[in-house]
């Protein structure tokens, strides 16, 4: 075990440094204990040799980028705190992130090719993380894409578990770039020689297609155990020539016994194109091919299947003991007949999540009590209902899911405006799921399995029976995301109160509403949309 004089220090009266677990040119990383909320976390310090204003700003930018991206994607390391430590008369910036256990992808590869199913699982998760970064973060109320600029196996962490499958995360956004329209992006070279795109070697302006090139190099290495380009010496000049002028070796040339789909080699070689315009133009194009190959090879033990299999084995919810699912989803009228307002809930305008369970069915549901007139309006003018659904997730300090449904009725809204009555606007129905609880996990399993849920509307004036029900469909990407969140939350140790996570999610949703509400009100007719 590597130690140094920092071990044992108490940082910000909260984080006790326990062990040096990594170091590089940019700084050092320690395993630490959060003595305030409990739990193990990791702390990264900027190297003291880099304590200048430019590197401080870059380090702070890295923390901010990872904090936003980590909340959006489980495939990017999650940063939860930032600060400056007064150490040896110098202010040293640091940030706190989730503590990850596993192997770097470079250790996983270890100069040998990966089996195709495992390659597809790992590559897809890396691509999802990159896609999230390229979609950008909000800075000063504007959206800016993020280019990683140092995609390589040592910056990919793979956590393995025999029963849960594998979770892949992208690390080290230390030289990532915020793509701002008014900034000069031409600079000296930064990156890793073997994985850099031709335009990156030149210090030119970069876009997401530079990361695509680096991903192509890495995918080639994962599949063959070799590098696509060969150099005699590990020098800048040699790699500059290789990336610009050398044709990548075919799979057969480096490993004649390797039998892989032609479509996969075509994908990798297109990522390695010298000109950015000849590569896939977005990570979505790469994901499309990977997903198609995953469906083709049914023996692929991908993360989605592993998650689904694991969740099937989870014990039933302690609330209601759901029975096995029926082969047929009941009709709306049947659902209204089956739903009875729980005796432990008050007769009041409230919203909560609870599965609707009987002898034959278990359905995920949002239970809502509203004035009868409002429900009748939603029912009468249901063709004009604009429905928004979304799921937001916070892994830390406590794994929590915010399940949001919004219902806006354009026709009713206009009639109220013309009649001079108070406008209802969008009726928001937020529910929180604790993913460390059996009931929260059961609901997540049902949502991902069924691909739809019910909004059960009860009237304040007649609370005995369900007045109306609305079926809302969940798209495929949301189903998979729910599965991944549910499974990855299980090995995570809670380091704080669920209320803290709820407050984080509520703040994120409050910002999201400012953008979503105008979109719903502009919808010309009834529709359903969401992330």
MARMIBA-997478 format. One line per field, with one value per residue (C-alpha): residue in three letters; x, z, y. Coordinates in nm, 2 decimals. Example, Ala and Ser with C-alpha at 12.3 -4.5 7.8 and 13.67 -1.06 7.14 Angstrom:
rest (ala, ser) .
X (1.23, 1.37) .
Z (0.78, 0.71) .
Y (-0.45, -0.11) .
***
This chain:
rest (unk, unk, unk, unk, unk, unk, unk, unk, unk, unk, unk, unk, unk, unk, unk, unk, unk, unk, unk, unk, unk, unk, unk, unk, unk, unk, unk, unk, unk, unk, unk, unk, unk, unk, unk, unk, unk, unk, unk, unk, unk, unk, unk, unk, unk, unk, unk, unk, unk, unk, unk, unk, unk, unk, unk, unk, unk, unk, unk, unk, unk, unk, unk, unk, unk, unk, unk, unk, unk, unk, unk, unk, unk, unk, unk, unk, unk, unk, unk, unk, unk, unk, unk, unk, unk, unk, unk, unk, unk, unk, unk, unk, unk, unk, unk, unk, unk, unk, unk, unk, unk, unk, unk, unk, unk, unk, unk, unk, unk, unk, unk, unk, unk, unk, unk, unk, unk, unk, unk, unk, unk, unk, unk, unk, unk, unk, unk, unk, unk, unk, unk, unk, unk, unk, unk, unk, unk, unk, unk, unk, unk, unk, unk, unk, unk, unk, unk, unk, unk, unk, unk, unk, unk, unk, unk, unk, unk, unk, unk, unk, unk, unk, unk, unk, unk, unk, unk, unk, unk, unk, unk, unk, unk, unk, unk, unk, unk, unk, unk, unk, unk, unk, unk, unk, unk, unk, unk, unk, unk, unk, unk, unk, unk, unk, unk, unk, unk, unk, unk, unk, unk, unk, unk, unk, unk, unk, unk, unk, unk, unk, unk, unk, unk, unk, unk, unk, unk, unk, unk, unk, unk, unk, unk, unk, unk, unk, unk, unk, unk, unk, unk, unk, unk, unk, unk, unk, unk, unk, unk, unk, unk, unk, unk, unk, unk, unk, unk, unk, unk, unk, unk, unk, unk, unk, unk, unk, unk, unk, unk, unk, unk, unk, unk, unk, unk, unk, unk, unk, unk, unk, unk, unk, unk, unk, unk, unk, unk, unk, unk, unk, unk, unk, unk, unk, unk, unk, unk, unk, unk, unk, unk, unk, unk, unk, unk, unk, unk, unk, unk, unk, unk, unk, unk, unk, unk, unk, unk, unk, unk, unk, unk, unk, unk, unk, unk, unk, unk, unk, unk, unk, unk, unk, unk, unk, unk, unk, unk, unk, unk, unk, unk, unk, unk, unk, unk, unk, unk, unk, unk, unk, unk, unk, unk, unk, unk, unk, unk, unk, unk, unk, unk, unk, unk, unk, unk, unk, unk, unk, unk, unk, unk, unk, unk, unk, unk, unk, unk, unk, unk, unk, unk, unk, unk, unk, unk, unk, unk, unk, unk, unk, unk, unk, unk, unk, unk, unk, unk, unk, unk, unk, unk, unk, unk, unk, unk, unk, unk, unk, unk, unk, unk, unk, unk, unk, unk, unk, unk, unk, unk, unk, unk, unk, unk, unk, unk, unk, unk, unk, unk, unk, unk, unk, unk, unk, unk, unk, unk, unk, unk, unk, unk, unk, unk, unk, unk, unk, unk, unk, unk, unk, unk, unk, unk, unk, unk, unk, unk, unk, unk, unk, unk, unk, unk, unk, unk, unk, unk, unk, unk, unk, unk, unk, unk, unk, unk, unk, unk, unk, unk, unk, unk, unk, unk, unk, unk, unk, unk, unk, unk, unk, unk, unk, unk, unk, unk, unk, unk, unk, unk, unk, unk, unk, unk, unk, unk, unk, unk, unk, unk, unk, unk, unk, unk, unk, unk, unk, unk, unk, unk, unk, unk, unk, unk, unk, unk, unk, unk, unk, unk, unk, unk, unk, unk, unk, unk, unk, unk, unk, unk, unk, unk) .
X (0.00, 0.13, 0.12, 0.23, 0.22, -0.13, -0.28, -0.48, -0.54, -0.89, -1.00, -1.26, -1.35, -1.52, -1.31, -1.04, -0.77, -0.71, -0.49, -0.32, -0.48, -0.35, -0.13, -0.03, 0.09, -0.23, -0.26, -0.32, -0.63, -0.70, -0.95, -1.12, -1.40, -1.68, -1.70, -2.00, -2.24, -2.04, -1.92, -1.62, -1.54, -1.24, -1.06, -0.85, -0.60, -0.44, -0.06, 0.13, 0.36, 0.06, -0.06, -0.10, -0.42, -0.47, -0.45, -0.67, -0.94, -0.90, -0.92, -1.23, -1.38, -1.32, -1.50, -1.80, -1.82, -1.80, -2.06, -2.32, -2.24, -2.23, -2.59, -2.70, -2.52, -2.42, -2.14, -1.94, -1.77, -1.99, -1.84, -2.01, -1.81, -1.53, -1.31, -0.97, -0.73, -0.48, -0.18, 0.19, 0.10, -0.05, -0.42, -0.46, -0.79, -0.96, -1.28, -1.47, -1.61, -1.77, -1.52, -1.50, -1.37, -1.28, -1.03, -0.92, -1.00, -0.63, -0.61, -0.91, -0.77, -0.41, -0.30, -0.56, -0.89, -1.23, -1.50, -1.76, -2.05, -1.83, -1.70, -2.05, -2.15, -1.85, -1.84, -2.21, -2.17, -1.86, -2.06, -2.36, -2.12, -1.96, -2.30, -2.41, -2.09, -2.13, -2.49, -2.35, -2.40, -2.57, -2.32, -2.46, -2.80, -2.65, -2.59, -2.23, -2.11, -1.82, -1.53, -1.33, -1.00, -0.83, -1.04, -0.81, -0.83, -0.67, -0.95, -1.23, -1.32, -1.49, -1.67, -1.74, -1.98, -2.07, -2.44, -2.48, -2.28, -2.05, -2.08, -1.85, -1.76, -1.55, -1.29, -1.06, -1.21, -0.90, -0.83, -1.19, -1.31, -1.62, -1.72, -1.81, -1.89, -1.69, -1.38, -1.05, -1.01, -0.68, -0.40, -0.09, -0.13, -0.28, -0.38, -0.23, -0.03, -0.15, -0.52, -0.52, -0.70, -0.50, -0.66, -0.58, -0.21, -0.22, -0.37, -0.67, -1.02, -1.19, -1.55, -1.71, -1.56, -1.22, -1.35, -1.49, -1.14, -1.01, -1.30, -1.22, -0.85, -0.98, -1.24, -0.98, -0.75, -1.04, -1.13, -0.78, -0.55, -0.33, -0.31, -0.43, -0.12, 0.24, 0.54, 0.90, 0.95, 0.70, 0.77, 0.54, 0.68, 0.63, 0.27, 0.20, 0.30, 0.11, -0.22, -0.20, -0.06, -0.06, -0.35, -0.49, -0.42, -0.71, -0.83, -0.71, -0.36, -0.31, -0.50, -0.58, -0.78, -1.01, -1.37, -1.58, -1.88, -1.78, -2.02, -1.81, -1.48, -1.65, -1.77, -1.42, -1.24, -1.49, -1.41, -1.04, -1.09, -0.83, -1.08, -1.36, -1.62, -1.55, -1.62, -1.96, -2.10, -2.23, -2.21, -2.57, -2.45, -2.21, -2.47, -2.71, -2.46, -2.36, -2.73, -2.80, -2.51, -2.63, -2.97, -2.81, -2.60, -2.86, -2.60, -2.47, -2.48, -2.53, -2.60, -2.97, -3.03, -2.82, -3.01, -3.34, -3.25, -3.12, -3.43, -3.65, -3.48, -3.54, -3.78, -4.13, -4.22, -4.30, -4.60, -4.88, -4.67, -4.74, -4.84, -4.71, -4.80, -5.09, -5.05, -5.29, -5.29, -5.64, -5.85, -5.89, -6.24, -6.10, -5.82, -6.06, -6.26, -5.96, -5.80, -5.91, -5.77, -5.54, -5.67, -5.34, -5.35, -5.54, -5.83, -5.64, -5.47, -5.16, -4.95, -4.76, -4.62, -4.75, -4.80, -5.16, -5.16, -5.43, -5.43, -5.33, -5.16, -4.90, -4.89, -4.67, -4.90, -4.91, -5.20, -5.35, -5.63, -5.77, -6.10, -6.36, -6.41, -6.04, -6.05, -6.37, -6.19, -5.90, -6.14, -6.38, -6.10, -5.86, -5.78, -5.62, -5.41, -5.04, -4.85, -4.48, -4.30, -3.94, -3.71, -3.43, -3.17, -2.93, -2.68, -2.54, -2.58, -2.86, -2.97, -3.31, -3.53, -3.76, -4.05, -4.22, -4.56, -4.70, -5.05, -5.15, -5.48, -5.47, -5.84, -5.94, -5.67, -5.80, -6.16, -6.06, -5.87, -6.17, -6.41, -6.20, -6.14, -5.81, -5.58, -5.46, -5.15, -4.96, -5.06, -4.72, -4.73, -4.38, -4.30, -3.97, -3.85, -3.59, -3.38, -3.23, -3.58, -3.76, -4.06, -3.86, -3.67, -4.00, -4.15, -3.84, -3.86, -4.22, -4.17, -3.88, -4.06, -4.41, -4.30, -4.60, -4.77, -5.11, -5.21, -5.50, -5.72, -5.94, -6.19, -6.18, -6.56, -6.59, -6.27, -6.40, -6.32, -6.09, -6.27, -6.04, -5.71, -5.46, -5.21, -4.86, -4.60, -4.23, -4.00, -3.72, -3.43, -3.61, -3.68, -3.31, -3.21, -3.44, -3.29, -2.94, -3.02, -3.19, -2.90, -2.62, -2.78, -2.75, -2.38, -2.36, -2.35, -2.57, -2.36, -2.64, -3.01, -3.26, -3.39, -3.07, -3.10, -3.46, -3.36, -3.10, -3.35, -3.62, -3.37, -3.29, -3.65, -3.74, -3.49, -3.62, -3.98, -3.88, -3.79, -4.06, -4.37, -4.35, -4.30, -4.61, -4.82, -4.71, -4.82, -5.11, -5.29, -5.27, -4.94, -4.70, -4.33, -4.04, -3.67) .
Z (0.00, -0.10, 0.17, 0.22, 0.48, 0.38, 0.51, 0.83, 0.75, 0.81, 0.51, 0.54, 0.88, 0.70, 0.49, 0.66, 0.41, 0.45, 0.16, -0.16, -0.44, -0.75, -0.88, -1.21, -1.37, -1.28, -0.92, -0.65, -0.55, -0.20, -0.06, 0.23, 0.49, 0.51, 0.89, 0.87, 0.67, 0.67, 0.38, 0.16, -0.10, -0.31, -0.30, -0.59, -0.53, -0.80, -0.81, -0.62, -0.92, -1.11, -0.87, -1.11, -1.20, -1.54, -1.39, -1.09, -1.33, -1.54, -1.22, -1.11, -1.45, -1.44, -1.11, -1.24, -1.56, -1.38, -1.12, -1.39, -1.61, -1.32, -1.23, -1.60, -1.67, -1.46, -1.70, -1.59, -1.25, -1.01, -0.83, -0.51, -0.36, -0.43, -0.21, -0.14, 0.13, 0.31, 0.31, 0.36, 0.32, -0.03, -0.12, -0.30, -0.47, -0.44, -0.53, -0.38, -0.60, -0.56, -0.46, -0.74, -0.71, -1.01, -1.29, -1.55, -1.91, -1.97, -1.70, -1.84, -2.19, -2.09, -2.45, -2.53, -2.72, -2.54, -2.63, -2.85, -2.60, -2.34, -2.59, -2.69, -2.32, -2.24, -2.56, -2.54, -2.19, -2.29, -2.59, -2.37, -2.14, -2.43, -2.58, -2.25, -2.25, -2.61, -2.54, -2.30, -1.97, -1.87, -1.80, -1.75, -1.88, -2.21, -2.32, -2.41, -2.55, -2.37, -2.55, -2.33, -2.54, -2.35, -2.41, -2.35, -2.16, -1.84, -1.82, -1.83, -1.51, -1.52, -1.20, -1.21, -1.01, -1.09, -1.02, -1.13, -1.45, -1.53, -1.49, -1.69, -1.61, -1.79, -1.56, -1.58, -1.76, -1.66, -2.02, -2.14, -2.34, -2.31, -2.66, -2.65, -2.96, -2.86, -2.74, -2.92, -2.91, -3.10, -2.85, -2.80, -2.80, -2.50, -2.48, -2.51, -2.82, -2.92, -2.89, -3.03, -3.35, -3.63, -3.57, -3.20, -3.28, -3.47, -3.18, -3.40, -3.30, -3.19, -3.19, -3.08, -3.37, -3.21, -2.92, -3.18, -3.33, -2.98, -2.92, -3.25, -3.14, -2.81, -2.97, -3.21, -2.91, -2.72, -3.02, -3.13, -2.83, -3.06, -3.17, -3.52, -3.59, -3.54, -3.46, -3.40, -3.13, -2.88, -2.98, -3.09, -3.44, -3.49, -3.37, -3.57, -3.89, -3.80, -3.72, -4.04, -4.30, -4.18, -4.28, -3.98, -4.00, -4.07, -3.80, -4.00, -4.04, -3.66, -3.57, -3.86, -3.63, -3.52, -3.65, -3.61, -3.80, -4.10, -3.98, -3.66, -3.84, -4.08, -3.77, -3.61, -3.93, -4.00, -3.65, -3.74, -4.06, -4.09, -4.18, -3.92, -4.19, -4.28, -3.93, -3.77, -3.71, -3.36, -3.10, -3.17, -3.51, -3.32, -3.07, -3.35, -3.49, -3.14, -3.05, -3.38, -3.32, -2.96, -3.08, -3.35, -3.10, -2.85, -2.63, -2.55, -2.16, -2.18, -1.89, -1.97, -1.96, -1.64, -1.47, -1.57, -1.45, -1.13, -1.06, -1.13, -0.83, -0.60, -0.31, -0.36, -0.20, 0.17, 0.09, -0.05, -0.14, -0.52, -0.69, -1.03, -1.33, -1.55, -1.92, -2.00, -1.89, -1.76, -1.94, -1.80, -1.66, -1.49, -1.34, -1.20, -1.05, -0.89, -0.75, -0.39, -0.20, 0.07, 0.42, 0.55, 0.32, 0.40, 0.20, 0.06, -0.26, -0.25, -0.49, -0.42, -0.60, -0.51, -0.72, -0.79, -0.68, -0.69, -0.70, -1.07, -1.15, -1.03, -1.21, -1.14, -1.06, -0.95, -0.71, -0.72, -0.54, -0.70, -0.70, -0.90, -1.15, -1.25, -1.31, -1.52, -1.73, -1.79, -1.88, -2.10, -2.30, -2.29, -2.66, -2.57, -2.29, -2.33, -2.11, -2.00, -1.83, -1.71, -1.45, -1.27, -1.06, -0.78, -0.67, -0.39, -0.10, -0.11, -0.43, -0.51, -0.82, -0.90, -1.12, -1.28, -1.47, -1.60, -1.75, -1.94, -2.11, -2.39, -2.45, -2.09, -2.04, -2.32, -2.20, -1.85, -2.00, -2.21, -1.92, -1.69, -1.44, -1.27, -1.50, -1.38, -1.60, -1.60, -1.32, -1.20, -1.03, -0.87, -0.68, -0.51, -0.51, -0.25, -0.46, -0.14, -0.02, -0.14, -0.24, -0.45, -0.63, -0.69, -0.85, -1.07, -1.18, -1.28, -1.46, -1.67, -1.72, -1.82, -2.02, -1.90, -1.58, -1.46, -1.32, -1.09, -1.03, -0.72, -0.65, -0.31, -0.31, -0.38, -0.26, -0.23, -0.59, -0.87, -1.08, -1.39, -1.50, -1.76, -1.91, -1.99, -2.20, -2.12, -2.41, -2.45, -2.35, -2.03, -1.95, -1.99, -1.79, -1.51, -1.51, -1.49, -1.21, -1.00, -1.03, -0.98, -0.67, -0.49, -0.42, -0.35, 0.02, 0.13, 0.27, 0.37, 0.43, 0.15, 0.20, 0.07, -0.25, -0.28, -0.25, -0.52, -0.76, -0.68, -0.77, -1.10, -1.18, -1.10, -1.36, -1.61, -1.57, -1.70, -2.03, -2.04, -1.96, -2.27, -2.49, -2.35, -2.39, -2.76, -2.84, -3.09, -2.96, -2.72, -2.71, -2.48, -2.47, -2.24, -2.21) .
Y (0.00, 0.34, 0.60, 0.96, 1.24, 1.34, 1.01, 1.08, 1.45, 1.58, 1.79, 2.06, 1.92, 1.63, 1.41, 1.20, 1.08, 0.71, 0.59, 0.72, 0.52, 0.69, 0.97, 1.13, 1.45, 1.63, 1.53, 1.27, 1.07, 0.94, 0.70, 0.89, 0.86, 1.11, 1.15, 1.38, 1.16, 0.83, 0.63, 0.59, 0.85, 0.96, 1.29, 1.43, 1.71, 1.92, 1.86, 2.12, 2.17, 2.29, 2.55, 2.84, 3.03, 2.86, 2.51, 2.60, 2.71, 2.39, 2.18, 2.36, 2.32, 1.95, 1.92, 2.12, 1.92, 1.59, 1.70, 1.78, 1.49, 1.24, 1.34, 1.28, 0.95, 0.65, 0.60, 0.91, 0.94, 1.14, 1.45, 1.55, 1.83, 2.09, 2.30, 2.44, 2.31, 2.53, 2.30, 2.40, 2.77, 2.70, 2.68, 2.35, 2.28, 1.94, 1.77, 1.48, 1.20, 0.86, 0.58, 0.33, -0.02, -0.23, -0.25, 0.00, -0.11, -0.13, -0.40, -0.58, -0.59, -0.67, -0.72, -0.98, -0.94, -0.93, -1.18, -1.02, -1.02, -0.85, -0.60, -0.50, -0.45, -0.24, -0.04, 0.05, 0.19, 0.40, 0.53, 0.62, 0.82, 1.00, 1.07, 1.24, 1.45, 1.55, 1.66, 1.91, 2.08, 2.41, 2.69, 3.04, 2.94, 2.81, 2.45, 2.36, 2.03, 1.86, 1.70, 1.46, 1.47, 1.19, 0.87, 0.58, 0.24, 0.38, 0.64, 0.38, 0.19, -0.14, -0.27, -0.64, -0.86, -1.22, -1.16, -0.79, -0.79, -0.49, -0.12, 0.10, 0.47, 0.73, 0.90, 1.20, 1.50, 1.69, 1.82, 1.81, 2.11, 2.32, 2.41, 2.78, 2.97, 3.27, 3.09, 3.03, 2.66, 2.63, 2.54, 2.33, 1.96, 1.79, 1.42, 1.07, 1.01, 0.66, 0.76, 1.12, 1.21, 1.37, 1.71, 1.68, 1.62, 1.95, 2.14, 2.23, 2.31, 1.99, 1.86, 1.53, 1.34, 1.37, 1.15, 0.92, 0.86, 0.79, 0.55, 0.38, 0.32, 0.18, -0.05, -0.18, -0.26, -0.43, -0.65, -0.75, -0.70, -0.48, -0.12, -0.02, 0.18, 0.08, 0.31, 0.24, 0.49, 0.64, 1.00, 1.28, 1.29, 0.92, 0.92, 1.24, 1.06, 0.74, 0.92, 1.13, 0.89, 0.53, 0.30, 0.11, -0.26, -0.49, -0.72, -1.02, -0.87, -0.85, -1.17, -1.41, -1.64, -1.36, -1.41, -1.10, -0.95, -0.74, -0.47, -0.43, -0.40, -0.14, 0.06, 0.06, 0.15, 0.43, 0.57, 0.57, 0.77, 1.05, 1.32, 1.40, 1.42, 1.05, 0.93, 0.86, 1.21, 1.14, 0.87, 0.79, 0.64, 0.42, 0.31, 0.22, -0.03, -0.17, -0.22, -0.40, -0.63, -0.69, -0.80, -1.02, -1.21, -1.34, -1.49, -1.14, -1.12, -0.75, -0.52, -0.49, -0.87, -0.91, -0.63, -0.77, -1.12, -0.98, -0.77, -1.07, -1.23, -0.94, -1.00, -0.86, -0.53, -0.53, -0.32, -0.53, -0.85, -0.83, -1.15, -1.28, -1.06, -1.17, -1.23, -0.95, -0.59, -0.49, -0.23, 0.12, 0.04, -0.27, -0.08, 0.18, -0.10, -0.27, 0.05, 0.13, 0.43, 0.30, 0.33, 0.46, 0.76, 1.09, 1.22, 1.52, 1.65, 1.43, 1.22, 0.90, 0.60, 0.25, -0.06, -0.17, -0.53, -0.80, -1.18, -1.17, -0.84, -0.60, -0.26, 0.04, 0.34, 0.70, 0.76, 1.11, 1.28, 1.60, 1.79, 1.60, 1.89, 1.88, 1.51, 1.54, 1.80, 1.57, 1.30, 1.50, 1.67, 1.38, 1.41, 1.75, 1.61, 1.68, 1.44, 1.46, 1.18, 1.17, 1.00, 1.18, 1.00, 1.09, 0.83, 1.03, 1.09, 0.83, 0.65, 0.81, 0.83, 1.12, 1.00, 1.29, 1.31, 1.63, 1.67, 1.98, 2.02, 2.28, 2.29, 2.32, 2.58, 2.80, 2.77, 2.88, 3.18, 3.29, 3.24, 3.45, 3.16, 3.09, 2.89, 2.55, 2.53, 2.20, 1.96, 1.81, 1.47, 1.41, 1.09, 0.99, 0.62, 0.51, 0.26, 0.11, 0.00, -0.32, -0.12, 0.13, -0.15, -0.34, -0.03, 0.03, -0.34, -0.31, 0.02, -0.13, -0.46, -0.33, -0.03, 0.17, 0.29, 0.41, 0.74, 0.67, 0.97, 0.98, 1.26, 1.44, 1.44, 1.07, 0.91, 0.55, 0.45, 0.55, 0.81, 0.79, 0.62, 0.73, 0.48, 0.63, 0.46, 0.45, 0.45, 0.18, 0.41, 0.51, 0.14, 0.05, 0.36, 0.25, -0.09, 0.04, 0.28, 0.02, -0.23, 0.02, 0.16, -0.17, -0.19, 0.19, 0.27, 0.56, 0.84, 1.08, 1.13, 1.05, 1.40, 1.55, 1.35, 1.46, 1.82, 1.78, 1.62, 1.88, 2.16, 1.99, 1.94, 2.30, 2.41, 2.15, 2.28, 2.62, 2.46, 2.19, 2.40, 2.63, 2.32, 2.16, 2.47, 2.50, 2.15, 2.18, 1.88, 1.59, 1.41, 1.23, 1.30, 1.28, 1.21) .
***
